[in-house]
Amino acid sequence: MSANSKRRNGSAVRPTSSTEPLAPPPMSPSSVQAMAPPPSYDEVMGHTFMTPIRPDQQDLPVLSYIDIMPRCLNPGNIPMKLAPEFDKFSALLDGANQWLQTNTDMRVWKCETVERKVEKGPDGPFIPMDKMTKHDSMFGFNVWVKGIRLWLTKKLEPNLPVQQLGLLNFTPEPLEIPMSAISIPLGGFATYSPGVVFSHDYLLGRPFGTFSINTYACLQDTIKTINEKLKDSPIQGTILNVETTFMKVCEGFKRKSDLDPEKTCWTEDKSDMRKYTQIIRVFFLKGKSVNEELEMTTFTPDIVSPPRYPNIPPKFETMPFLVDKVARWIVTQQGTKILNIQSQDVRMHTTFLTDEVEIEHDSTDQIESTLATKNWIKVIRVFHTKAPNVPPLQYLTSRLFVPLRIGVRTFETMSQTMYRINAWLNITGLVPCNVETVKYLFNEGNFQGVRTERTDYREEMMSGKIWVFAIRLYFNRMFDEPNPFLLPPTMDWKTQGGGESSCCALL
């Protein structure tokens, strides 16, 4: 592995800041050590972190990655609620392409957007690069930043040309929905439909009864619009991955939206309402156009037990059943190329009195407030395109790896989780066909800290949250779990004893 491939452990936004050390792995103190030196061209790359290589390892592990975060252009002042400014998202692609030109022995097989919390450091804003959790404070001023995660493999044929990545961002069309006159309740806002909130501010300057609300087109309509554009301007290359990601568009009751897919940094003042919408990102490998069009199929969990008025919520099928539903569909898809399998949290509502359940799997709008309780449910989106000569997959199986809980509210690092993942892959001999980073709400009463089986969860009002990130791998073959004694030992965070951990849930 070339010297330029070896990454540092963390990155302060300012060059004078010290790096963040790796926490000692629970399995053995020397099992996860990153190698020096730091990247030689941070001025281009921004802030990076790559899968650490053990001293006894001569090559890349089976599954490896590099995170590329944007450069800080202005540190701002987080304690004074002055947001820092970061480089635009397309600059991350420039950095990734620079890195690929230097590391010619590697190739990218998957891209995804990842987000980090920007924390207050002694020398300014700091981005923890190896952390598997993020804290969402109740009424604080939170600063977030988006970056790119490249999942890497070793290039098997040295003579293949160096990959160069391209990116297209697509935003949903803005819509203005006329509303008939309704009464505005005390408190200054009302809910018209799931995900759409407006206030009395929207009435200013308009006759009562003639106002409207602003929203965005749904995902399927956005896909149709994208394909119409691609007929005139085809993608100059081959699609590598397609994903949806949320972007903040406004805060409080501002009527003007700020939907900029190039924006990498946003803030949340928890005392205000916030509006988000989803955009679609298409990562592709530059080259000859093959005139690909996008398709998206969404799978939602079935209701196992309906809600009952007044306070019994519905029960949904678990994640293994949802993945199995996706698998049964995929194996029937002759002439379909799977571009990405992505889990996404969407809003779920139960209609008052009628007990009807609505899952907003196609909606792009989302309103959040610390003063409101929110119900969420995980859906799976499969992005695909037509490929006449591609046979269907014979199987689709999934394995979820959750970071090991090592304390009451602490978890192992990404490096330590990746070490355990690669040990599992080496023993099973499996090669993943898809990978994704999944977010879970921390549950203190659960031994492993997250409820991996459930597809639904609830965000309580007036409370802070801790989010835990896990890695889900998909395979195109069946497999058996290896003998746990062949895997790295883990620790029971309550007793500090060894033995098998329940942190890896099979889906």
NUGUBA-318265 format. One line per field, with one value per residue (C-alpha): x, y, z; residue number from 1; residue in three letters. Coordinates in steps of 0.05 Angstrom, whole numbers. Layout:
// residues N
x	c(X ...)
y	c(Y ...)
z	c(Z ...)
seq	c(NUM ...)
type	c(ALA ...)
END
This chain:
// residues 507
x	c(0 29 48 -5 -58 -44 -92 -92 -140 -179 -176 -184 -212 -152 -83 -54 -102 -80 -109 -159 -127 -159 -191 -159 -197 -236 -210 -135 -94 -55 -108 -129 -73 -73 -9 28 40 -21 -43 7 -45 -97 -102 -138 -172 -199 -205 -197 -198 -183 -190 -130 -81 -53 23 20 -24 9 -52 -121 -172 -231 -275 -243 -264 -242 -282 -271 -299 -300 -248 -267 -266 -287 -287 -343 -358 -402 -410 -436 -481 -440 -438 -373 -368 -344 -326 -381 -400 -372 -303 -305 -309 -248 -211 -234 -210 -143 -137 -154 -101 -49 -73 -77 -79 -149 -219 -285 -346 -394 -403 -449 -462 -444 -455 -415 -427 -379 -356 -323 -248 -194 -170 -237 -288 -269 -296 -289 -273 -274 -335 -396 -444 -470 -505 -566 -577 -647 -642 -570 -539 -518 -472 -470 -428 -436 -379 -368 -351 -317 -319 -257 -229 -161 -155 -146 -122 -65 -74 -145 -152 -156 -228 -255 -320 -376 -437 -506 -552 -627 -675 -751 -793 -823 -898 -948 -1012 -1073 -1111 -1182 -1192 -1182 -1175 -1105 -1103 -1069 -994 -987 -984 -1027 -1014 -1047 -1022 -965 -899 -929 -933 -950 -960 -999 -939 -961 -1025 -988 -1003 -1057 -1133 -1157 -1178 -1133 -1065 -1023 -966 -899 -877 -838 -854 -853 -794 -827 -846 -774 -748 -793 -766 -695 -706 -735 -672 -627 -659 -631 -568 -546 -499 -428 -409 -436 -478 -442 -494 -559 -582 -630 -605 -640 -623 -646 -685 -709 -715 -770 -828 -786 -822 -759 -727 -653 -647 -575 -549 -478 -483 -444 -455 -520 -541 -600 -625 -669 -714 -741 -780 -740 -759 -720 -729 -697 -652 -628 -553 -525 -452 -423 -357 -336 -332 -375 -449 -493 -559 -582 -649 -666 -719 -736 -776 -793 -809 -847 -858 -927 -971 -973 -1021 -1064 -1066 -1122 -1148 -1128 -1055 -1037 -991 -988 -937 -896 -859 -785 -725 -709 -779 -770 -702 -734 -788 -735 -699 -762 -771 -698 -692 -749 -719 -692 -655 -649 -583 -586 -552 -562 -602 -613 -649 -684 -723 -790 -846 -905 -972 -1034 -1097 -1135 -1197 -1197 -1131 -1108 -1033 -997 -923 -893 -846 -854 -856 -797 -821 -805 -819 -783 -792 -765 -835 -866 -862 -844 -856 -809 -805 -749 -763 -716 -707 -678 -649 -642 -638 -654 -598 -625 -565 -561 -591 -628 -592 -602 -603 -601 -579 -559 -515 -516 -455 -468 -410 -394 -423 -365 -400 -466 -467 -402 -387 -325 -297 -309 -238 -253 -320 -286 -234 -289 -325 -263 -248 -319 -310 -243 -272 -336 -301 -360 -354 -410 -451 -477 -460 -493 -485 -549 -571 -605 -633 -595 -636 -604 -644 -622 -558 -526 -554 -599 -660 -637 -698 -751 -768 -805 -782 -807 -771 -798 -810 -766 -709 -639 -618 -557 -552 -511 -485 -480 -456 -503 -474 -513 -492 -516 -510 -533 -484 -477 -451 -379 -359 -356 -291 -258 -278 -243 -265 -309 -325 -388 -393 -429 -384 -320 -319 -301 -342 -390 -427 -497 -475 -478 -549 -563 -617)
y	c(0 68 119 166 115 116 163 200 185 249 319 387 440 485 458 474 429 362 297 254 189 122 93 26 -31 -75 -138 -124 -60 -69 -96 -28 21 72 83 149 196 241 256 296 340 362 428 389 335 372 324 250 184 116 45 35 -20 -66 -71 -145 -130 -120 -103 -72 -110 -142 -81 -13 59 131 189 257 318 390 441 496 564 605 576 621 619 561 585 651 615 638 580 560 558 496 480 459 387 383 400 333 298 338 313 242 243 272 215 162 190 182 114 78 9 21 26 52 7 49 122 149 215 215 268 288 336 395 401 457 445 485 513 521 474 401 341 274 227 159 167 121 165 237 276 317 366 387 463 473 502 442 446 389 376 328 289 230 158 118 42 13 -51 -71 -63 -133 -112 -61 -38 -13 62 105 117 187 203 248 274 299 330 332 372 362 414 467 467 518 487 534 525 540 582 545 569 576 547 579 569 599 538 483 418 413 344 299 335 403 458 531 591 654 688 658 699 766 806 758 760 711 646 653 634 574 532 515 443 399 345 272 225 186 250 273 208 220 291 266 215 269 311 251 240 308 306 233 218 219 152 93 101 77 93 132 156 204 251 305 379 435 488 537 549 581 609 638 635 635 567 556 489 484 413 439 462 417 453 470 490 474 522 475 531 539 494 467 445 393 361 303 309 253 244 204 184 158 136 183 151 134 145 83 122 95 116 113 71 67 15 27 -27 -11 -57 -88 -73 -133 -103 -41 19 25 91 127 108 39 49 1 -55 -68 -127 -130 -113 -186 -192 -127 -149 -215 -177 -140 -206 -239 -181 -176 -250 -240 -180 -205 -150 -104 -75 -59 8 15 -12 43 44 110 136 167 197 155 183 153 192 217 175 135 98 99 93 134 122 180 138 181 250 296 348 341 388 380 413 399 414 356 281 246 175 144 80 49 35 5 39 0 42 5 12 -31 -77 -130 -176 -177 -239 -232 -244 -314 -291 -229 -235 -182 -175 -116 -96 -49 -16 -51 -16 -4 40 70 118 102 57 32 71 59 31 -22 -40 -47 -93 -139 -136 -155 -212 -238 -230 -266 -326 -331 -315 -270 -210 -157 -135 -73 -33 24 65 62 108 83 120 102 63 63 4 -42 -82 -66 5 1 -38 -68 -113 -59 -18 36 84 146 212 242 317 361 311 306 245 202 170 107 89 17 -17 -62 -109 -145 -209 -247 -316 -353 -361 -391 -354 -373 -403 -344 -371 -357 -283 -229 -231 -175 -145 -144 -70 -85 -138 -124 -199 -231 -275 -267 -202 -191 -128 -162 -177 -222 -195)
z	c(0 -19 32 6 23 98 134 199 255 260 235 266 220 232 211 279 317 343 316 353 379 370 432 454 421 469 437 444 453 388 341 311 302 247 207 197 162 150 79 38 4 55 19 -36 5 65 124 111 149 120 145 192 172 226 230 209 149 81 40 44 85 50 64 68 61 62 89 56 92 65 83 132 99 159 230 254 329 351 424 396 346 287 238 206 130 92 21 -28 -40 -110 -82 -46 -114 -136 -75 -86 -158 -136 -86 -138 -186 -131 -106 -173 -142 -114 -143 -116 -116 -75 -54 -1 35 109 161 222 279 282 354 392 398 435 368 334 302 303 263 299 242 276 320 312 352 349 403 383 440 462 457 436 373 332 272 221 160 101 69 23 42 -12 -4 -35 -64 -91 -166 -193 -262 -257 -329 -319 -325 -262 -241 -241 -205 -228 -190 -208 -156 -169 -126 -125 -160 -112 -108 -82 -56 -49 16 35 97 162 232 261 332 390 386 318 273 246 209 141 124 146 137 119 171 161 206 209 176 110 114 114 52 28 35 86 54 -8 21 1 28 -3 -11 -60 -110 -87 -101 -157 -194 -184 -214 -275 -282 -277 -333 -378 -367 -380 -449 -470 -429 -416 -359 -386 -356 -318 -255 -193 -140 -128 -60 -25 28 69 62 108 70 123 198 239 197 141 74 32 23 15 -21 -44 -57 -57 15 62 129 164 234 278 331 371 394 323 275 217 148 107 39 4 -57 -103 -115 -174 -169 -234 -264 -320 -388 -447 -437 -435 -431 -364 -334 -261 -226 -153 -115 -42 8 72 132 139 198 244 295 280 327 377 403 446 459 431 372 312 309 247 219 238 195 176 146 108 79 60 23 -17 -31 -58 -106 -129 -149 -199 -234 -300 -339 -279 -253 -178 -166 -91 -32 19 86 101 160 141 181 202 226 256 239 300 317 252 269 197 189 137 119 81 39 -24 9 6 57 130 188 255 322 391 417 378 385 320 297 247 208 166 93 41 -26 -84 -140 -205 -280 -341 -364 -413 -407 -331 -298 -231 -166 -139 -67 -24 48 98 159 206 247 306 342 408 468 517 568 590 531 495 435 400 341 267 262 315 283 215 247 271 204 165 213 200 124 124 160 118 52 33 -13 -3 -63 -26 36 73 136 178 234 298 358 421 472 540 566 509 523 456 457 395 375 309 298 300 239 279 333 368 382 446 450 494 497 470 430 415 347 334 265 242 178 139 87 32 -2 -63 -30 32 90 159 219 236 302 351 380 312 316 356 429 453 521 562 579 645 673 631 616 550 505 447 440 414 378 310 290 231 184)
seq	c(1 2 3 4 5 6 7 8 9 10 11 12 13 14 15 16 17 18 19 20 21 22 23 24 25 26 27 28 29 30 31 32 33 34 35 36 37 38 39 40 41 42 43 44 45 46 47 48 49 50 51 52 53 54 55 56 57 58 59 60 61 62 63 64 65 66 67 68 69 70 71 72 73 74 75 76 77 78 79 80 81 82 83 84 85 86 87 88 89 90 91 92 93 94 95 96 97 98 99 100 101 102 103 104 105 106 107 108 109 110 111 112 113 114 115 116 117 118 119 120 121 122 123 124 125 126 127 128 129 130 131 132 133 134 135 136 137 138 139 140 141 142 143 144 145 146 147 148 149 150 151 152 153 154 155 156 157 158 159 160 161 162 163 164 165 166 167 168 169 170 171 172 173 174 175 176 177 178 179 180 181 182 183 184 185 186 187 188 189 190 191 192 193 194 195 196 197 198 199 200 201 202 203 204 205 206 207 208 209 210 211 212 213 214 215 216 217 218 219 220 221 222 223 224 225 226 227 228 229 230 231 232 233 234 235 236 237 238 239 240 241 242 243 244 245 246 247 248 249 250 251 252 253 254 255 256 257 258 259 260 261 262 263 264 265 266 267 268 269 270 271 272 273 274 275 276 277 278 279 280 281 282 283 284 285 286 287 288 289 290 291 292 293 294 295 296 297 298 299 300 301 302 303 304 305 306 307 308 309 310 311 312 313 314 315 316 317 318 319 320 321 322 323 324 325 326 327 328 329 330 331 332 333 334 335 336 337 338 339 340 341 342 343 344 345 346 347 348 349 350 351 352 353 354 355 356 357 358 359 360 361 362 363 364 365 366 367 368 369 370 371 372 373 374 375 376 377 378 379 380 381 382 383 384 385 386 387 388 389 390 391 392 393 394 395 396 397 398 399 400 401 402 403 404 405 406 407 408 409 410 411 412 413 414 415 416 417 418 419 420 421 422 423 424 425 426 427 428 429 430 431 432 433 434 435 436 437 438 439 440 441 442 443 444 445 446 447 448 449 450 451 452 453 454 455 456 457 458 459 460 461 462 463 464 465 466 467 468 469 470 471 472 473 474 475 476 477 478 479 480 481 482 483 484 485 486 487 488 489 490 491 492 493 494 495 496 497 498 499 500 501 502 503 504 505 506 507)
type	c(MET SER ALA ASN SER LYS ARG ARG ASN GLY SER ALA VAL ARG PRO THR SER SER THR GLU PRO LEU ALA PRO PRO PRO MET SER PRO SER SER VAL GLN ALA MET ALA PRO PRO PRO SER TYR ASP GLU VAL MET GLY HIS THR PHE MET THR PRO ILE ARG PRO ASP GLN GLN ASP LEU PRO VAL LEU SER TYR ILE ASP ILE MET PRO ARG CYS LEU ASN PRO GLY ASN ILE PRO MET LYS LEU ALA PRO GLU PHE ASP LYS PHE SER ALA LEU LEU ASP GLY ALA ASN GLN TRP LEU GLN THR ASN THR ASP MET ARG VAL TRP LYS CYS GLU THR VAL GLU ARG LYS VAL GLU LYS GLY PRO ASP GLY PRO PHE ILE PRO MET ASP LYS MET THR LYS HIS ASP SER MET PHE GLY PHE ASN VAL TRP VAL LYS GLY ILE ARG LEU TRP LEU THR LYS LYS LEU GLU PRO ASN LEU PRO VAL GLN GLN LEU GLY LEU LEU ASN PHE THR PRO GLU PRO LEU GLU ILE PRO MET SER ALA ILE SER ILE PRO LEU GLY GLY PHE ALA THR TYR SER PRO GLY VAL VAL PHE SER HIS ASP TYR LEU LEU GLY ARG PRO PHE GLY THR PHE SER ILE ASN THR TYR ALA CYS LEU GLN ASP THR ILE LYS THR ILE ASN GLU LYS LEU LYS ASP SER PRO ILE GLN GLY THR ILE LEU ASN VAL GLU THR THR PHE MET LYS VAL CYS GLU GLY PHE LYS ARG LYS SER ASP LEU ASP PRO GLU LYS THR CYS TRP THR GLU ASP LYS SER ASP MET ARG LYS TYR THR GLN ILE ILE ARG VAL PHE PHE LEU LYS GLY LYS SER VAL ASN GLU GLU LEU GLU MET THR THR PHE THR PRO ASP ILE VAL SER PRO PRO ARG TYR PRO ASN ILE PRO PRO LYS PHE GLU THR MET PRO PHE LEU VAL ASP LYS VAL ALA ARG TRP ILE VAL THR GLN GLN GLY THR LYS ILE LEU ASN ILE GLN SER GLN ASP VAL ARG MET HIS THR THR PHE LEU THR ASP GLU VAL GLU ILE GLU HIS ASP SER THR ASP GLN ILE GLU SER THR LEU ALA THR LYS ASN TRP ILE LYS VAL ILE ARG VAL PHE HIS THR LYS ALA PRO ASN VAL PRO PRO LEU GLN TYR LEU THR SER ARG LEU PHE VAL PRO LEU ARG ILE GLY VAL ARG THR PHE GLU THR MET SER GLN THR MET TYR ARG ILE ASN ALA TRP LEU ASN ILE THR GLY LEU VAL PRO CYS ASN VAL GLU THR VAL LYS TYR LEU PHE ASN GLU GLY ASN PHE GLN GLY VAL ARG THR GLU ARG THR ASP TYR ARG GLU GLU MET MET SER GLY LYS ILE TRP VAL PHE ALA ILE ARG LEU TYR PHE ASN ARG MET PHE ASP GLU PRO ASN PRO PHE LEU LEU PRO PRO THR MET ASP TRP LYS THR GLN GLY GLY GLY GLU SER SER CYS CYS ALA LEU LEU)
END
